[in-house]
């Protein structure tokens, strides 16, 4: 292996060929004990089997189909396409000679979507290329084939350039101005905008009830300072009685955070059947505080009312956000930490630490370098997504969660939407007359939760 590596590294460059004086080092390596430790790179993550990432050139085992970079078994439904996988084809699209599937996708190994003709094809000898080898004017080497670039549906040109619209990071193709991005945002002015963690759109606007601050979008329920929070598109004061809750479910003077309905003062009714607020807990200290049961742990969402806690899978309020603790609502962690998913739930990892299971390294609140788990990327093998306000959609692709009119974060009875929304199949406004009941079966003052709606 040492000789092969040296030869490969020195191809075409005499300065890198092994020197005679390097021979003793090679001899020493050969004389080392057989059981001596050998440093070697970590093995690549598995690929090709159903549910795993597609292998090189979108290859999947046993006639499977590569859909959104994840292998689907032959005989199973192709997610988002609605047809059954058979011998690499998703029904009427994705195989050689067939039309490209939605999203300019080919599902059989070695094929490429030629947008100009709308078909999945193989490269001809004249079109084949390799990275770093220039193609003709207005073309780029994409997946081993010289293809026209820059137009909607075509590969992005060098440097992520598009003649119009935006370059989609997920698959490296251009989308038209005004089209939806895989991030959940909208292509506007040459970039995808409008969702948490991305730039604001033209006119300082954000989508799904978010708020624009310092040029970036924040989700409804996220804090912008220690005394302000985004609430349904507006930046408002937080923490006082009748105001939205501040960061980490905090309310002043021992008040209780009632989720979408904001803070209630200590000694005031929590609403619904939850009794009176006392030092951050409801029902005379029976629910909502650390170590206590979650208040009403079932749809439209579980509820913890004390600061710094979240409802865990066992229906109890547990301290969250610090390294080693469960992730807080919205899959957020303190101090730029990242939310890691495993079979036991979630936990926070420190910046710079591995996110585990090959999902990358934690940097600024997101796991980077793993090729999965970010918005628009495939779900990681633990079915998790590892950026705030994201969840696995259709067991295939990571998508936004917890924001207005999108999927709820969490699962089963532990679901969550950013305030002031409730989880009713998707995140929706709640608490007013004829609106769904908020988490904890709570409604605005003077109203009661009657079945599933306030009246």
C-alpha positions, 0 to 999 in steps of 0.5 A: 500500500505504501508503494502504491500510494507513493506512486499515485502521488508522484504521477507526473511530478518527479519531485514527489517520487520516492527518494533512495534515502526513503527506503529505510523507512519503507523497510522499517514499516515492513519489519514492524510487527504484524499486530502493530497498530496502523493508522487508517482513515475511517471506513466510508459510511455504508451505501446501497441497501434500502434506507442507506445513501446511494452509492457512487453514480446513484447505485443501489443494490438488487434493482433498487431506486435512488430517490433523493440520495436514498436507496428504495428497495425494489417493490417499494413505493418511491417517496414523493413520486407515487410509483413502485420501484422496479429495476431502478425505475420509479414506474414511468420515470427515472430509467434510461429513455424514460422522462426525468422524475420530479426534481430533474431526478434519475433513479437508475445508476449511471444516468443523468437528466438531460433537461433539454430533452427531459430524459434520463440518458447516459453520456456519449463518448464525446460528452463524458468528462471528469472533474477539472476537465473543461467542457464547452462554453456554457457547459459544466462537468456534472456527474461525469457528463458535460451538460449545459448549465445555468438555466432553470433545471440545469446544473449550476455553472462554475462557482454556483452561478445561474443565468437566472434564479438560484443554485440549489445546494441540495442537488447543484441545479438552478431553480427559477426566480420565485420557485420554492427552495429545498430549504423551505424558502423562496428563490428571490434575488439570486438566493434562497431566502425567508426561512430560519438561518437564511437571509430575509427576502426582498422587503425584509420579509420572512416566511411561515410567521418568521421575523427579519432581524439584522438581515436574517430570518428567525422562526416564530418563538425564537428570541432576538434578545434577552427581552424580545422574541419573534411572535407570528411575524412581529418582534415583541417584548417578552416575559411579562404577564400576557406577553410571549415567553422569552428564550427557554420558556422563561417568564418573569417573577415565577410566571408560567410559560403557556406556550402559544398563549405566553406568560401567566403570572404566578398565582393566576390561572394557567387555563383549561384544567391546569389550575393555578400557576405557582413558581413556574408550575401549574396544577398546584405544582403537579405539572410543567416544572423540572422533574414533574409530568408534562401538562397534558402530554398529548395532542395538540402538544405536550407542555412544560411551563418552567424555564429551561425544560422540555417534555421528554419521551416519557412524558416528564419535564426534563432540563434541556439544552446543555451538553449531554442533556436532551435538546430543547424545543425546536431541537435547539442547544445552548452555546452553539451546540448541536442536536444529535438524534439516536434510538433513545431520543436527542442530546446536545453535543458541544461545538467542535464535537462529533455529531455521531453516526457519521453525521459530521462535526458540530459547528454553529448549531448545525452538524456539517460535513456528514452529507445528511441531516441538513434542510433539503438533504437526506435524513441520516441513518438514525432518521434524524435531522441535525439543524434547528427546526428540522425533521425527517419528512416521509422518512427521506428528506429533512424539511422545516418543522415547527413553523406556520403551516409546516410539519410539527417537530417531535413525534407521537404525544411529544409534538411541538410548534413554535409559539404562538402555534399549536400542532394540529396535523401541522403548525397552526394559529390557536387559542382564539374563538373557533381556532384549535386549542393550544398545547395544554388544551388552553384557550385565550381568556374567557374561552374554553377548549370544547373538543378540539376548538376554543369557544 
